[in-house]
Amino acid sequence: MHTKEEDKYIGAAPDTSQFHFWCILSTSQGGQVSRYLEENPCPHYASITTCATSAHLIGDAERMIQFGDSDAMVAGGT
């Protein structure tokens, strides 16, 4: 049984993925770096692909430099 208060939120956004919050949270660090470099804003995003994340991000950074989208990139993972 749910309370009336809980019922307001349960099913309120059925098209929202359960991972939506983590996607937003993971990009916040890149956003902070971008805001710190406000004189020269840079593209930022985070990839959530478990163990392959750092490899994907390093490859994406390399491609952005090769295609002239960016002069320098900070990329990596843990």
N, C-alpha and C positions, 0 to 999 in steps of 0.2 A: 504494500500500500504506500502510495505517495501522498504527501501533503498537498494542499492546493498551491502552495508556493512552489514546490518542486514541479508540479504539473505544468506551470507556466513555461518552464525551461526545457522540459523533456520533449523532444521532438520539435522544438521551436525552429531549428534550422536543419532539416533533414538532408539537405544537399551539401552540408559542410562536413568535410572529412574529419575523422578523429585525429588526423595528423596535422591539421591546419595550424594549430597553435605552435607546434614545434617548427613548422616551416617559417612562421613569422619570427619566432624566437631565434632561430639559427641565423637569420639575415641581419639581426640587430648589431652584431659586432662589426660586420662590414660597413653598415650604415654609420656607426660611430667613427670609424676610420675615415670614411668619406666626408663626414661633417668636420672632422679635425682638419682635413685638407681642403677646407672650403674655398681657398683661393683657386685651387685647381681640382674641382670635383672629379671623382673617378667612378667608373662603373663598379658595382659591387653586387655580389649574390653569393648564395651558399648552396651547395649541392648536398643532398641527403641521400647518399647511396652506400651506406654502411662502410665496409672495409675499403671500398674503392674510391672514397671521396677525395683523398689527397691526390691520387693519380688523375682523376677527372679534372680537378681544379687546376692542377699544374699544366695539363694538356690544354685546357681552355685558355689559360693565361698565355701560353705559348702561341696559340692561334690568334688571340687578340693582338699580340705584339706583331706577329707575322703579317696580319691583314691591315695593320696600321690603325686599329681601333684604339690602341693605347701605346704610350711610350715605355711604360714600366708597370709591372703588376706585383702584388704581394699575394702569394698563393701557398697553400699547404694544408696540412691536416694533422690530426693526432693519432 
